[in-house]
Amino acid sequence: MTMKIILREDVKDKGSAGDIIDVKTGFARNYLIPRDLAYKATAANTKVYEMEKVRKEKELVLKKSESEKLKTEIEKISLTAVAKVGDDGKLFGSITSQTLSDLLKEAGYDYNHRKITIAEPIKELGVFEAEVDIFQGVKATVKVWVVRE
């Protein structure tokens, strides 16, 4: 037996949000519906999904505009990483995205190190740039000063 459902979220190997698909009744009742991944396809639930979709789009626009404001704030700051340096000017160790995550946290911006991109680990003194992924395509570039301890 199958059941028609409306997907609320993308489900791997089944479809994208908004798709109306046929799935086995047990899969719908025991997995998709209890986890709020789908609605049973009825006229009322179709209207509910459409309203939910409009609300999500509005939230996305709001988050995107907030992210743009945050981007300009982050691009105004510069981070200073203090490191031990050998006689040849090379660092003992390197400045990584985790180090930059900690520096951003000290500046009041909490970002996971996986959202920070550096071309390669920084192993010398100087000024470098790192990219912070704020939200879906909104990326801020932050300057990093690496100075002697």
N, CA and C atoms as an extended XYZ file, in Angstrom:
447
Properties=species:S:1:pos:R:3:atomname:S:1:resname:S:1:resid:I:1 pbc="F F F"
N         0.836       -1.188        0.000 N   MET     1
C         0.000        0.000        0.000 CA  MET     1
C         0.877        1.246        0.000 C   MET     1
N         0.409        2.248       -0.685 N   THR     2
C         1.161        3.499       -0.725 CA  THR     2
C         0.294        4.641       -0.222 C   THR     2
N         0.978        5.730        0.092 N   MET     3
C         0.305        6.921        0.600 CA  MET     3
C         0.898        8.130       -0.110 C   MET     3
N         0.072        9.083       -0.489 N   LYS     4
C         0.558       10.334       -1.074 CA  LYS     4
C         0.909       11.279        0.073 C   LYS     4
N         2.124       11.867       -0.028 N   ILE     5
C         2.564       12.814        0.995 CA  ILE     5
C         3.157       14.053        0.341 C   ILE     5
N         3.216       15.130        1.108 N   ILE     6
C         3.873       16.374        0.695 CA  ILE     6
C         5.139       16.485        1.539 C   ILE     6
N         6.288       16.531        0.905 N   LEU     7
C         7.544       16.648        1.651 CA  LEU     7
C         7.716       18.068        2.181 C   LEU     7
N         8.033       18.192        3.464 N   ARG     8
C         8.296       19.497        4.088 CA  ARG     8
C         9.768       19.855        3.995 C   ARG     8
N        10.616       18.854        3.924 N   GLU     9
C        12.063       19.027        3.849 CA  GLU     9
C        12.575       18.154        2.713 C   GLU     9
N        13.819       18.386        2.297 N   ASP    10
C        14.440       17.499        1.319 CA  ASP    10
C        14.708       16.163        1.996 C   ASP    10
N        14.352       15.076        1.343 N   VAL    11
C        14.592       13.734        1.873 CA  VAL    11
C        15.431       12.992        0.844 C   VAL    11
N        16.586       12.518        1.274 N   LYS    12
C        17.519       11.850        0.377 CA  LYS    12
C        16.842       10.681       -0.334 C   LYS    12
N        17.036       10.591       -1.620 N   ASP    13
C        16.515        9.532       -2.481 CA  ASP    13
C        14.998        9.536       -2.618 C   ASP    13
N        14.309       10.529       -2.062 N   LYS    14
C        12.848       10.583       -2.189 CA  LYS    14
C        12.394       11.824       -2.949 C   LYS    14
N        12.906       12.989       -2.573 N   GLY    15
C        12.497       14.208       -3.259 CA  GLY    15
C        12.857       15.459       -2.484 C   GLY    15
N        12.443       16.583       -3.043 N   SER    16
C        12.729       17.889       -2.447 CA  SER    16
C        11.499       18.419       -1.721 C   SER    16
N        11.707       19.418       -0.905 N   ALA    17
C        10.604       20.041       -0.176 CA  ALA    17
C         9.559       20.533       -1.167 C   ALA    17
N         8.293       20.234       -0.884 N   GLY    18
C         7.203       20.648       -1.746 CA  GLY    18
C         6.743       19.582       -2.720 C   GLY    18
N         7.556       18.558       -2.933 N   ASP    19
C         7.174       17.483       -3.847 CA  ASP    19
C         6.031       16.666       -3.250 C   ASP    19
N         5.105       16.256       -4.109 N   ILE    20
C         4.044       15.345       -3.695 CA  ILE    20
C         4.411       13.985       -4.283 C   ILE    20
N         4.677       13.023       -3.399 N   ILE    21
C         5.155       11.721       -3.851 CA  ILE    21
C         4.361       10.593       -3.206 C   ILE    21
N         4.493        9.417       -3.792 N   ASP    22
C         3.918        8.198       -3.226 CA  ASP    22
C         5.017        7.452       -2.487 C   ASP    22
N         4.746        7.087       -1.244 N   VAL    23
C         5.679        6.259       -0.470 CA  VAL    23
C         4.880        5.157        0.212 C   VAL    23
N         5.582        4.164        0.686 N   LYS    24
C         4.903        3.094        1.411 CA  LYS    24
C         4.300        3.672        2.689 C   LYS    24
N         3.120        3.182        3.021 N   THR    25
C         2.375        3.691        4.164 CA  THR    25
C         3.183        3.637        5.454 C   THR    25
N         3.871        2.521        5.695 N   GLY    26
C         4.667        2.377        6.913 CA  GLY    26
C         5.781        3.404        6.998 C   GLY    26
N         6.446        3.668        5.865 N   PHE    27
C         7.535        4.650        5.832 CA  PHE    27
C         6.997        6.037        6.180 C   PHE    27
N         5.817        6.355        5.639 N   ALA    28
C         5.218        7.662        5.924 CA  ALA    28
C         4.801        7.766        7.383 C   ALA    28
N         4.084        6.761        7.882 N   ARG    29
C         3.547        6.813        9.248 CA  ARG    29
C         4.618        6.683       10.321 C   ARG    29
N         5.633        5.857       10.066 N   ASN    30
C         6.628        5.575       11.098 CA  ASN    30
C         7.875        6.448       11.030 C   ASN    30
N         8.133        7.060        9.883 N   TYR    31
C         9.369        7.821        9.752 CA  TYR    31
C         9.114        9.282        9.351 C   TYR    31
N         8.527        9.504        8.191 N   LEU    32
C         8.413       10.866        7.658 CA  LEU    32
C         7.503       11.774        8.483 C   LEU    32
N         6.304       11.320        8.781 N   ILE    33
C         5.337       12.174        9.490 CA  ILE    33
C         5.755       12.433       10.947 C   ILE    33
N         6.193       11.413       11.716 N   PRO    34
C         6.612       11.704       13.100 CA  PRO    34
C         7.815       12.647       13.207 C   PRO    34
N         8.680       12.649       12.203 N   ARG    35
C         9.866       13.521       12.222 CA  ARG    35
C         9.593       14.873       11.565 C   ARG    35
N         8.339       15.159       11.279 N   ASP    36
C         7.925       16.414       10.631 CA  ASP    36
C         8.623       16.648        9.295 C   ASP    36
N         8.885       15.578        8.573 N   LEU    37
C         9.485       15.692        7.249 CA  LEU    37
C         8.420       15.732        6.158 C   LEU    37
N         7.180       15.365        6.501 N   ALA    38
C         6.128       15.320        5.490 CA  ALA    38
C         4.747       15.479        6.118 C   ALA    38
N         3.790       15.852        5.265 N   TYR    39
C         2.373       15.878        5.603 CA  TYR    39
C         1.676       14.863        4.719 C   TYR    39
N         0.573       14.336        5.197 N   LYS    40
C        -0.277       13.514        4.348 CA  LYS    40
C        -0.872       14.461        3.300 C   LYS    40
N        -0.892       14.042        2.040 N   ALA    41
C        -1.337       14.922        0.949 CA  ALA    41
C        -2.859       15.049        0.941 C   ALA    41
N        -3.336       16.101        1.583 N   THR    42
C        -4.756       16.442        1.551 CA  THR    42
C        -4.852       17.900        1.124 C   THR    42
N        -6.040       18.339        0.774 N   ALA    43
C        -6.223       19.736        0.354 CA  ALA    43
C        -5.857       20.694        1.491 C   ALA    43
N        -6.267       20.355        2.705 N   ALA    44
C        -5.967       21.220        3.861 CA  ALA    44
C        -4.467       21.284        4.112 C   ALA    44
N        -3.795       20.134        4.050 N   ASN    45
C        -2.352       20.117        4.287 CA  ASN    45
C        -1.583       20.818        3.174 C   ASN    45
N        -2.122       20.823        1.962 N   THR    46
C        -1.484       21.555        0.869 CA  THR    46
C        -1.498       23.046        1.182 C   THR    46
N        -2.618       23.550        1.690 N   LYS    47
C        -2.709       24.968        2.069 CA  LYS    47
C        -1.751       25.275        3.222 C   LYS    47
N        -1.687       24.370        4.195 N   VAL    48
C        -0.779       24.554        5.338 CA  VAL    48
C         0.658       24.623        4.844 C   VAL    48
N         1.020       23.729        3.925 N   TYR    49
C         2.395       23.730        3.405 CA  TYR    49
C         2.684       25.025        2.658 C   TYR    49
N         1.736       25.521        1.866 N   GLU    50
C         1.942       26.769        1.119 CA  GLU    50
C         2.173       27.938        2.072 C   GLU    50
N         1.405       28.011        3.158 N   MET    51
C         1.607       29.075        4.148 CA  MET    51
C         2.980       28.929        4.820 C   MET    51
N         3.344       27.699        5.122 N   GLU    52
C         4.639       27.433        5.740 CA  GLU    52
C         5.775       27.850        4.807 C   GLU    52
N         5.605       27.586        3.526 N   LYS    53
C         6.618       27.930        2.523 CA  LYS    53
C         6.809       29.446        2.455 C   LYS    53
N         5.711       30.194        2.460 N   VAL    54
C         5.778       31.657        2.426 CA  VAL    54
C         6.495       32.175        3.674 C   VAL    54
N         6.173       31.607        4.835 N   ARG    55
C         6.817       32.027        6.089 CA  ARG    55
C         8.313       31.752        6.047 C   ARG    55
N         8.700       30.578        5.534 N   LYS    56
C        10.124       30.234        5.444 CA  LYS    56
C        10.866       31.181        4.514 C   LYS    56
N        10.223       31.551        3.394 N   GLU    57
C        10.853       32.485        2.457 CA  GLU    57
C        11.074       33.851        3.105 C   GLU    57
N        10.097       34.315        3.887 N   LYS    58
C        10.241       35.589        4.588 CA  LYS    58
C        11.377       35.524        5.601 C   LYS    58
N        11.462       34.408        6.337 N   GLU    59
C        12.542       34.234        7.304 CA  GLU    59
C        13.896       34.218        6.612 C   GLU    59
N        13.962       33.587        5.445 N   LEU    60
C        15.212       33.513        4.695 CA  LEU    60
C        15.668       34.899        4.263 C   LEU    60
N        14.739       35.718        3.773 N   VAL    61
C        15.064       37.084        3.364 CA  VAL    61
C        15.557       37.889        4.568 C   VAL    61
N        14.887       37.723        5.720 N   LEU    62
C        15.283       38.434        6.932 CA  LEU    62
C        16.677       38.017        7.379 C   LEU    62
N        16.940       36.696        7.392 N   LYS    63
C        18.255       36.214        7.803 CA  LYS    63
C        19.342       36.700        6.848 C   LYS    63
N        19.020       36.750        5.554 N   LYS    64
C        19.997       37.201        4.564 CA  LYS    64
C        20.359       38.666        4.809 C   LYS    64
N        19.363       39.517        5.094 N   SER    65
C        19.652       40.930        5.333 CA  SER    65
C        20.445       41.114        6.631 C   SER    65
N        20.105       40.328        7.676 N   GLU    66
C        20.879       40.381        8.916 CA  GLU    66
C        22.318       39.933        8.674 C   GLU    66
N        22.488       38.936        7.823 N   SER    67
C        23.823       38.430        7.508 CA  SER    67
C        24.649       39.481        6.783 C   SER    67
N        24.009       40.256        5.914 N   GLU    68
C        24.721       41.323        5.199 CA  GLU    68
C        25.213       42.389        6.188 C   GLU    68
N        24.376       42.726        7.178 N   LYS    69
C        24.783       43.699        8.195 CA  LYS    69
C        25.959       43.158        9.000 C   LYS    69
N        25.873       41.884        9.365 N   LEU    70
C        26.933       41.234       10.130 CA  LEU    70
C        28.228       41.190        9.321 C   LEU    70
N        28.093       40.985        8.025 N   LYS    71
C        29.263       40.946        7.141 CA  LYS    71
C        30.020       42.270        7.196 C   LYS    71
N        29.300       43.384        7.106 N   THR    72
C        29.969       44.685        7.145 CA  THR    72
C        30.627       44.922        8.500 C   THR    72
N        29.979       44.456        9.583 N   GLU    73
C        30.578       44.585       10.922 CA  GLU    73
C        31.882       43.802       11.009 C   GLU    73
N        31.853       42.554       10.549 N   ILE    74
C        33.028       41.683       10.656 CA  ILE    74
C        34.167       42.198        9.786 C   ILE    74
N        33.842       42.738        8.622 N   GLU    75
C        34.895       43.226        7.738 CA  GLU    75
C        35.588       44.476        8.277 C   GLU    75
N        34.969       45.156        9.252 N   LYS    76
C        35.590       46.338        9.850 CA  LYS    76
C        36.655       45.969       10.880 C   LYS    76
N        36.559       44.774       11.466 N   ILE    77
C        37.523       44.409       12.508 CA  ILE    77
C        38.756       43.761       11.886 C   ILE    77
N        39.852       43.789       12.640 N   SER    78
C        41.034       43.037       12.240 CA  SER    78
C        41.489       42.246       13.464 C   SER    78
N        41.905       41.040       13.204 N   LEU    79
C        42.313       40.141       14.284 CA  LEU    79
C        43.831       40.163       14.411 C   LEU    79
N        44.325       40.056       15.639 N   THR    80
C        45.760       39.993       15.863 CA  THR    80
C        46.088       38.668       16.533 C   THR    80
N        46.886       37.872       15.837 N   ALA    81
C        47.306       36.577       16.371 CA  ALA    81
C        48.754       36.718       16.837 C   ALA    81
N        48.989       36.439       18.101 N   VAL    82
C        50.326       36.526       18.672 CA  VAL    82
C        50.916       35.120       18.668 C   VAL    82
N        52.141       34.989       18.094 N   ALA    83
C        52.727       33.656       17.959 CA  ALA    83
C        54.212       33.681       18.289 C   ALA    83
N        54.707       32.532       18.747 N   LYS    84
C        56.140       32.384       18.978 CA  LYS    84
C        56.819       32.226       17.626 C   LYS    84
N        57.959       32.933       17.480 N   VAL    85
C        58.651       32.951       16.200 CA  VAL    85
C        60.110       32.572       16.406 C   VAL    85
N        60.635       31.800       15.469 N   GLY    86
C        62.043       31.424       15.508 CA  GLY    86
C        62.914       32.544       14.958 C   GLY    86
N        64.239       32.315       14.948 N   ASP    87
C        65.179       33.328       14.470 CA  ASP    87
C        64.989       33.642       12.982 C   ASP    87
N        64.513       32.675       12.211 N   ASP    88
C        64.355       32.867       10.771 CA  ASP    88
C        63.015       33.520       10.390 C   ASP    88
N        62.217       33.904       11.371 N   GLY    89
C        60.936       34.558       11.105 CA  GLY    89
C        59.788       33.590       10.878 C   GLY    89
N        60.047       32.300       11.011 N   LYS    90
C        58.988       31.297       10.843 CA  LYS    90
C        58.327       31.031       12.195 C   LYS    90
N        57.032       30.756       12.156 N   LEU    91
C        56.298       30.475       13.382 CA  LEU    91
C        56.592       29.073       13.889 C   LEU    91
N        56.519       28.921       15.212 N   PHE    92
C        56.516       27.584       15.795 CA  PHE    92
C        55.060       27.134       15.719 C   PHE    92
N        54.760       26.205       14.861 N   GLY    93
C        53.376       25.809       14.634 CA  GLY    93
C        52.785       26.669       13.535 C   GLY    93
N        51.467       26.865       13.551 N   SER    94
C        50.830       27.691       12.527 CA  SER    94
C        49.531       28.289       13.065 C   SER    94
N        49.043       29.291       12.356 N   ILE    95
C        47.762       29.905       12.678 CA  ILE    95
C        46.726       29.194       11.804 C   ILE    95
N        45.763       28.545       12.431 N   THR    96
C        44.773       27.762       11.697 CA  THR    96
C        43.393       28.405       11.817 C   THR    96
N        42.429       27.803       11.173 N   SER    97
C        41.062       28.321       11.257 CA  SER    97
C        40.532       28.229       12.692 C   SER    97
N        41.016       27.245       13.470 N   GLN    98
C        40.601       27.138       14.874 CA  GLN    98
C        41.114       28.331       15.674 C   GLN    98
N        42.353       28.745       15.408 N   THR    99
C        42.917       29.922       16.072 CA  THR    99
C        42.075       31.153       15.741 C   THR    99
N        41.716       31.292       14.469 N   LEU   100
C        40.914       32.442       14.050 CA  LEU   100
C        39.523       32.393       14.656 C   LEU   100
N        38.966       31.201       14.798 N   SER   101
C        37.662       31.045       15.441 CA  SER   101
C        37.728       31.554       16.874 C   SER   101
N        38.805       31.205       17.590 N   ASP   102
C        38.980       31.666       18.968 CA  ASP   102
C        39.135       33.188       19.026 C   ASP   102
N        39.886       33.771       18.068 N   LEU   103
C        40.064       35.223       18.036 CA  LEU   103
C        38.737       35.930       17.739 C   LEU   103
N        37.948       35.371       16.837 N   LEU   104
C        36.635       35.948       16.537 CA  LEU   104
C        35.719       35.879       17.756 C   LEU   104
N        35.821       34.777       18.505 N   LYS   105
C        34.999       34.621       19.704 CA  LYS   105
C        35.356       35.709       20.718 C   LYS   105
N        36.654       36.006       20.853 N   GLU   106
C        37.092       37.073       21.758 CA  GLU   106
C        36.546       38.428       21.309 C   GLU   106
N        36.394       38.612       19.973 N   ALA   107
C        35.879       39.875       19.433 CA  ALA   107
C        34.353       39.941       19.485 C   ALA   107
N        33.714       38.843       19.934 N   GLY   108
C        32.264       38.857       20.088 CA  GLY   108
C        31.494       38.179       18.966 C   GLY   108
N        32.193       37.470       18.082 N   TYR   109
C        31.541       36.772       16.973 CA  TYR   109
C        31.863       35.289       17.089 C   TYR   109
N        30.849       34.493       17.348 N   ASP   110
C        31.056       33.066       17.583 CA  ASP   110
C        30.818       32.278       16.299 C   ASP   110
N        31.905       31.837       15.649 N   TYR   111
C        31.813       31.040       14.431 CA  TYR   111
C        32.641       29.782       14.569 C   TYR   111
N        32.083       28.691       14.129 N   ASN   112
C        32.782       27.410       14.117 CA  ASN   112
C        33.964       27.510       13.163 C   ASN   112
N        35.068       26.854       13.505 N   HIS   113
C        36.259       26.918       12.658 CA  HIS   113
C        36.012       26.348       11.261 C   HIS   113
N        34.991       25.535       11.102 N   ARG   114
C        34.684       24.978        9.776 CA  ARG   114
C        34.068       26.022        8.844 C   ARG   114
N        33.614       27.138        9.409 N   LYS   115
C        33.039       28.210        8.596 CA  LYS   115
C        34.083       29.261        8.231 C   LYS   115
N        35.336       29.027        8.644 N   ILE   116
C        36.414       29.971        8.366 CA  ILE   116
C        37.384       29.321        7.380 C   ILE   116
N        37.687       30.050        6.307 N   THR   117
C        38.562       29.515        5.272 CA  THR   117
C        39.820       30.369        5.156 C   THR   117
N        40.958       29.701        5.207 N   ILE   118
C        42.243       30.352        4.955 CA  ILE   118
C        42.826       29.608        3.755 C   ILE   118
N        43.522       30.327        2.874 N   ALA   119
C        44.085       29.674        1.691 CA  ALA   119
C        44.965       28.491        2.108 C   ALA   119
N        45.799       28.704        3.096 N   GLU   120
C        46.637       27.642        3.666 CA  GLU   120
C        47.012       28.057        5.074 C   GLU   120
N        47.389       27.122        5.944 N   PRO   121
C        47.761       27.510        7.309 CA  PRO   121
C        48.869       28.573        7.299 C   PRO   121
N        48.737       29.557        8.161 N   ILE   122
C        49.677       30.683        8.206 CA  ILE   122
C        50.883       30.279        9.044 C   ILE   122
N        52.078       30.355        8.448 N   LYS   123
C        53.285       29.911        9.125 CA  LYS   123
C        54.360       30.988        9.220 C   LYS   123
N        53.986       32.247        8.959 N   GLU   124
C        54.958       33.331        9.045 CA  GLU   124
C        54.276       34.613        9.500 C   GLU   124
N        55.090       35.614        9.848 N   LEU   125
C        54.574       36.907       10.276 CA  LEU   125
C        54.006       37.659        9.078 C   LEU   125
N        53.030       38.530        9.321 N   GLY   126
C        52.493       39.341        8.235 CA  GLY   126
C        50.997       39.562        8.378 C   GLY   126
N        50.414       40.079        7.303 N   VAL   127
C        48.985       40.343        7.251 CA  VAL   127
C        48.359       39.375        6.253 C   VAL   127
N        47.307       38.696        6.686 N   PHE   128
C        46.652       37.697        5.847 CA  PHE   128
C        45.153       37.937        5.859 C   PHE   128
N        44.455       37.294        4.930 N   GLU   129
C        43.003       37.404        4.880 CA  GLU   129
C        42.379       36.036        5.074 C   GLU   129
N        41.257       36.024        5.766 N   ALA   130
C        40.492       34.793        5.955 CA  ALA   130
C        39.047       35.096        5.589 C   ALA   130
N        38.356       34.066        5.164 N   GLU   131
C        36.963       34.240        4.761 CA  GLU   131
C        36.057       33.540        5.772 C   GLU   131
N        35.027       34.255        6.235 N   VAL   132
C        34.079       33.706        7.201 CA  VAL   132
C        32.742       33.516        6.487 C   VAL   132
N        32.270       32.276        6.450 N   ASP   133
C        30.979       31.967        5.829 CA  ASP   133
C        29.893       32.249        6.861 C   ASP   133
N        29.141       33.322        6.642 N   ILE   134
C        28.148       33.753        7.614 CA  ILE   134
C        26.822       33.026        7.410 C   ILE   134
N        26.329       33.051        6.166 N   PHE   135
C        25.034       32.435        5.874 CA  PHE   135
C        24.895       32.290        4.376 C   PHE   135
N        24.446       31.175        3.902 N   GLN   136
C        24.161       30.879        2.497 CA  GLN   136
C        24.668       31.899        1.487 C   GLN   136
N        25.929       31.835        1.161 N   GLY   137
C        26.493       32.703        0.139 CA  GLY   137
C        26.967       34.051        0.631 C   GLY   137
N        26.740       34.388        1.892 N   VAL   138
C        27.218       35.651        2.447 CA  VAL   138
C        28.527       35.352        3.166 C   VAL   138
N        29.621       35.893        2.609 N   LYS   139
C        30.948       35.635        3.175 CA  LYS   139
C        31.631       36.964        3.478 C   LYS   139
N        32.254       37.028        4.646 N   ALA   140
C        32.985       38.231        5.054 CA  ALA   140
C        34.473       37.938        5.003 C   ALA   140
N        35.251       38.931        4.584 N   THR   141
C        36.701       38.795        4.575 CA  THR   141
C        37.256       39.569        5.755 C   THR   141
N        38.059       38.889        6.573 N   VAL   142
C        38.619       39.521        7.766 CA  VAL   142
C        40.144       39.519        7.670 C   VAL   142
N        40.757       40.628        8.094 N   LYS   143
C        42.225       40.729        8.082 CA  LYS   143
C        42.790       40.122        9.358 C   LYS   143
N        43.883       39.384        9.197 N   VAL   144
C        44.548       38.740       10.333 CA  VAL   144
C        45.997       39.226       10.362 C   VAL   144
N        46.376       39.857       11.463 N   TRP   145
C        47.745       40.317       11.663 CA  TRP   145
C        48.447       39.259       12.522 C   TRP   145
N        49.526       38.720       12.017 N   VAL   146
C        50.299       37.750       12.797 CA  VAL   146
C        51.553       38.472       13.281 C   VAL   146
N        51.670       38.602       14.607 N   VAL   147
C        52.774       39.364       15.199 CA  VAL   147
C        53.593       38.481       16.147 C   VAL   147
N        54.809       38.937       16.397 N   ARG   148
C        55.748       38.241       17.272 CA  ARG   148
C        55.315       38.348       18.718 C   ARG   148
N        55.509       37.275       19.463 N   GLU   149
C        55.138       37.251       20.889 CA  GLU   149
C        56.085       38.114       21.692 C   GLU   149
